[in-house]
Amino acid sequence: MSEAIGTGANGPDDGLNVMGESCGLWVPGVDYMAGWRAARAVADRLNRSLLGIGLGPSEARAVASTNDDGRGVVRLIGLPGAMDQLAGLLAAHVDGDGGAR
């Protein structure tokens, strides 16, 4: 059986390095606000799209953050049923080889 996307040997791993060495501690000189603002703009756009397909904030939402080097990160969180609905909608726009139509 193949390994699920987003899992690593030690548990979930999204490859975004959001739990770096500083893990919650800010590093002097890193502009976290610029990364967060960029992530926030994308999260807001994604949240409007989620509302547009009928998924409310209590079901699914995008959350802006930064990783330890200040790059913006957008996390998509939600209830399993809402994520399944979103996966179905996305799958409808993917061809048989896994690429977008």
N, C-alpha and C positions, 0 to 999 in steps of 0.2 A: 504494500500500500504506500502511495507517495505521501510525502510530508506536506501538510497544509501550508499554503502561502502565509507568511507572517509568523511562522513558528521557528524556533531555533532549538538547539540541544538543551538549553537551560530555560526554555519557556518562550513566551511570545517575544518576537523581535521584529519591529517594523523597519529596521535599517536606518532610522532617522536620528539615532544617537541622541534621544531626548533625555536619557538618564545618564549623562556623562559623569565624569569624576566629581564635578562640583555639585551635581544633583540637588538643585534648589538654591545653591549659593551663587550669587552674582559675581562675576569676575570684573574687577576694575578695568575700565577702558573699553569694555565691550558695549556697543550700542544695541541693547536689547529692544529698545522702543521702536527702532526702525524695522526690525524683523517682525515685531509684534504687530505694528501698524499694517505691514504688508499682509501678514497672515489674517488679520482682522478683516481687511477688505475682502479677501477671498472667502473667509468664513461667513461674512454677511451675505455675499452673493449666493453661496451654497445654501445657507439657511432660507433665503427667499425661494430658491428652487425647491427645497424640501417642502416648504409650505405650499408651493404651487402644485405639488403632486399629492397633497393631502396629508403630509406627515408633520404633525405639530411638534413644538419644542420638547414636550414631555415624551415623545416617541423617538425622535431623531434630531440631532443638532450637530453643527460644526462648531468647534471651539478653537480659538486662536491661542497660540503659545509661542515660545521660542525654545531652541535647544541651547546647550551650554556655550556655543560660540556665537550666539545672537541671531542665528538664522530663524526665520519664521517657520512655524509648524502649524498645520491645521489638522486637528483630530476629528474624526467623525465618530460620534458615540450614539448609541440608541438601543432600544429594546430589540431583542432577537426577531420578533415578528416584523418590525419596521425595517430592519436591516435586510431581512429576507425579501420583503416587498421591493426595496431599493435594488437588491441584487437581481431580482427578476426583471425590473425595468432596464437595468444596465445590460443584462444578458440579451435582451431583445434588440439591442443595438450593436451586438458583436457578431461577426460572422463565425462560421464553423472552425476557423483556424485560430480564434481568439483575438483577432484584430477588429478594429472598428469598421463598420460598413461605410 
